């Protein structure tokens, strides 16, 4: 069976051709539409790849599973940034003094205070048997300029806290040599030292410095035993005139008491202190028999 071409009209042939083109275009458009519908599912991945390859472009938000991790990480990072950086070095804490180490460091002190802490010049105090804590306290005041003395301020300036403890331990291990009191001043000096003067508001010296003059290291009250009368007298008069050895309450105790002492009181006390000494058999830093 065959068809004759003369049986088709030109108008019908044109319509068929137009229909074929329309169907072809529909197929093509349908195929193009499928990737477009799938695009949203892969938009995040494509955008991340694009931003990774393009510097300066902000990344799009991650998928829901990642966003939780990112949110939890941000506060931690902010907290870390807010914390101050740890110091490169931690300051060394001073240990209890080492008397052996202090002996070598005390060589510069010997010119005034004696190599064993028993000064031969009465204008310089004896350091033998003095408490480590008290020596450290005074050296700290000299270094800070709270206690004024040109020589001692210069000597204390280069010392570390450990140096001060070592020096204090060395001198504390020594025993002060006994002095001699003026017999004419003993009675008045002993009365003031042991009883004070209630009417004038003068407390007994032994209340802080103990009956044998050994002091009280826990409360930082110094040893007075066998101290040079000349040094004690000079110091009491300086306190009476307003000199202080610091700004704390403890440093203001003696200036307040010294203001109530007259020259005779100071002379008697100074002499009595020089003659006050511990029993030789007791040894350094041990209580003596009253």
Helices and strands as residue ranges (DSSP letters): G 5-7, H 10-53, H 64-82, H 99-105, G 106-108, H 110-113, H 132-144, H 150-157, H 161-172, G 183-185, H 186-194, H 206-209, G 217-219, H 229-240, G 250-252, H 253-258, H 263-275, G 280-282
